[in-house]
Every structure is written in C-alpha cells, then in structure tokens.
C-alpha cells in the first residue's frame, strides 16, 4: 500500500533521513523505532507531506504523493501527533469533527460517527461540550485518536502517540489500541522510542539510526536474528523482557513435553498466548491451567511454574542455536 524508495531529507548540511526504502502492506502495523534524532519522525511526516523529501519517491496505492494536493492528501490520512495537539478553544465535539467539517459532511452524518467513536473509545457523552483542558491525559489521547479515525481513513500515522502518558494509562490505552476494531482494518505507521511499546504493537519494526534503516523485520526477527551490532546492542538491555514478550505458549510447548512435565501427548496444542501475558494474569504465577484446553476435553491438568520456565529456557537455547 505504501512504498518509500531511496528517500532522503536534509536540514541544512545535516542529513536527517538517508536513503530510506521500505514498503508497508495493507492492514499492517509498522513501527519506526529508534533514539531521538534518528530520522523516524521526519520519515513519518514525509508520508503526508508535512515535510517534502529532497530525494526519492513515496507512493500510496501506487500513486506518487508529490502529484497529490497536500491538503487533499492529509484529509485522507489519519494523523495522531506528539502531545495529542487538540485545539484548546474547540469543544471535544468540534475537535473530533474537524475533518468532517473540512469534508463538508452534514450534521446527520457527522454526529452519529462522533458518537460511535466516543462509545468505542470509552469516552462518556458528557465530555462532548467540554474543552481539552478539562480532560485527563488518557481522555485527551482517546479524543486525539477519535479525531484521526472519524473520517475512516485507510492509513493512520501516529507520532509518539502514548509518549505523554503515565505508565499505567499508557498500558491501558495500548491494550485498547490492540483490541479496537476500527484499527484492525487500517494500515498504521507509528513512531516510538519505546522498545517495549514497539514490541507490543508492531507487526514489523523498522529500526533506525542516524537517518538510516539498521534492520526491518518482525519483533521476533529483530530479537533472535539481529542484522548487525547496532541491532543487537540496541535491544540488549531489555532482552529478557522482550523474549518473554515475543515467546508464546505454543513456542515452548514442545520443549515442555520433551521434559515430561505431565502434559498428555494427545492433548491439543497450546494456544498462541504470549508468555508475558500468561504470567501476568492473576493466579498464573504459580501454575498454568494447561486446558484452556479444558474447553476441548474437560481435563484439568496443570503445569508447574518451574516446568513452564524450564520450557522457556530450552526454547530460548534452541532459537539462539546454543
């Protein structure tokens, strides 16, 4: 759906983006990850022509964006900016309805759509007549997302969307983000410097440094198959937590069987549940009920926490080829 080919951008003599090329498939969530100043936000802003590239080409659905009217292009792309960027003197309703107003929607079309998103994003209706300063950080973030989604654009750009939130609120909104049906059918490019956030939300990660792409691939590929020293070192400080995040029960299941942990050979395969979520659920820190699976055959076998960790350790040795 989106193609960047050898795209570069200079600010004076400094090369902010240096020959970047990648494609994003329809319905994919690509995260641009890297430290401050690596070129990820500049790359994002070139996609909706908030910044124009000095070299290279960008196309959306096969059309060169330089041939598009910038205002028309931006109205067809949802954009969630750093620090949310709500208009302080607009009510919440007016903020969400900004793009429909530019598209000349009538009230009979705009208001039901605003109300639909308020409900989906768990925002109470009474907020519509308030102003941004009267909302919490989490509420403002949801309003910013509603504004980006209201015209139902196929492409959504997000620049550090959760960066201004506290850790508890960020985790809550990230969970909602993954479950929101509005986002499941959209192509998303998101910028973040938060490694855990990238691994939580991305289908693929584009890791950048000094304006160049260091590696692009799935979270598991970046972790287990680093392309260079930069990729390896960038993740080293959080490697164990990330391994829990990318490993699933299905991954470690064969290694638990091999250790004869009491799992029946004829039991169904383990679900695609991420290990960090399983361990984070109440009651799952000491045992894991192997039959979720109880739904399949009504058994109640349990696997000890020790066996679970042993399977995880054996799996990690296998993927590292140790």
Secondary structure, DSSP 8 states (H G I E B T S, - for coil): -EEEEEEEEEETTEEEEEEEEEEE-TT-EEEEE-STTSSHHHHHHHHTTSS--SEEEEEETTEEGGGS-HHHHHHTEEEEBTTB---TTSBHHHHHTHHHHHTT--HHHHHHHHHHHHHHTT--GGGGGSBGGGS-HHHHHHHHHHHHHTT--SEEEEESTTTTS-HHHHHHHHHHHHH-HHHHTSEEEEEES-HHHHHHH-SEEEEEETTEEEEEE-HHHHHHS-SSHHHHHHHHTTHHHHHHHH-BHHHHHHHHHHTT-S--TTS------BHHHHHHSTTTTTEEES-STHHHH----EEEHHHHHHHHHHHHHHHTT-
